[in-house]
Each structure stands twice: as C-alpha cells, then as structure tokens.
Amino acid sequence: MENGRSTNVAGQSKSARQSTDQVTRRVPRSSFEAKQITHSAYERLRDPRTPSAEQRELEAFQRDVSANIPIPPGATQIPDYP
C-alpha cells in the first residue's frame, strides 16, 4: 500500500498476487482509476515473454477490475450501449 492506496504488480510474485487479490476486492471509482490499477498487468501482457498461464491470470484480473467500474447515470439510455 502506497500513499494509502493499493498498488498492483500483478503476476510477478506471491506478494504481487496478494496485492492483486486486495485490489480486485476494491471497487474502482472511475475508469481512470481502473486503468491505473491494471496498468502493470497491461505492461506484462504486452511483453511477448510473459507465459500463457500468466497472461490468462492478468486478463482475468483486468476483467475483474473493469467489471467493478460504476456505470454513470444515464449511460444505459445511450443507444447501442452494451
């Protein structure tokens, strides 16, 4: 935890996985915050040396964080909103 906020270094070590577990239980307040939380996972996914099993874990982590982003009021009334 840094400056009172959880940091994420997903998929790099046991302590990193524990940090990931803590972050996925935290609800991001915005899509920007979710981007900040998942950025190190994004960097690992872009590295061609990242093993397939780790890639799957990182992708699941990103999905979990993104699934918790609050939907802004009125967004579901936008035509073609998923």
N, C-alpha and C positions, 0 to 999 in steps of 0.2 A: 504494500500500500504506500503510495507516494502522494504527499500533499492531501491526505485524506481521501484519495481516490484509488480504486483498484487499478493496477496496470496489468497488461496482458502480454505474455511472451509464450503464447500457445504452442504446444507441441515440441518444446525444446528440452524439457527435463521434468522430473517428478514435481519439483516445486512450481514449474511453469504450468503443468497440468492442474495443480491445486489452485493456482491463480486463475486459470481458465474456469474451473468449477465455481469459484467465487464470483467471477464476472458474469457467468451465464445466469446466476440467480439474481443479479442486479438488473433492474429494468432501465434501459436507456431512456432518457427524457427526450431525445431527438435523434433524427437520422444522423446528424453530425456526431453526436456522442457515440452512436453505434459504430460509425466509421472509425472514430478514434480508438474504440475498444478493440476492433477487429483488424486494425492496420497491420500489426505484426503477423497475424495469420495470413493476410493478403500477401505480404512480402515473402513468407515461406512458400505459399502456393505458387508464386511466380518463379521460384528457384527450381530449375529442372532437376536438381539433385535431391529434392525432397521425396522421400519414399511414398509409394502409393497409399500405404496404410495411414501414414501421417496426413497425406492430402485429404483423405476421407474424413479424418478427425477434424481437420481445420475447416473443411467445408461445412461439416455438421455444426461446429462452433459458430461459424458465421451465420448459418441459418437460424440457430437458436437465439443469438443476439438480435438479429433482424426481426424475428417473429415477435419480439417484445417491444418494438417501437410503437408508441401510441399512434393511432390513426387520427389525424387532425379533424376537428369538427367540420362536417360538410363534405369531406373527401369522398365518402361513399355515394354522394349525389352527382359526382362528376361522371359524365358519360364515358363508358369504357373503362371505368375504374375496376381493377381486378377483383 
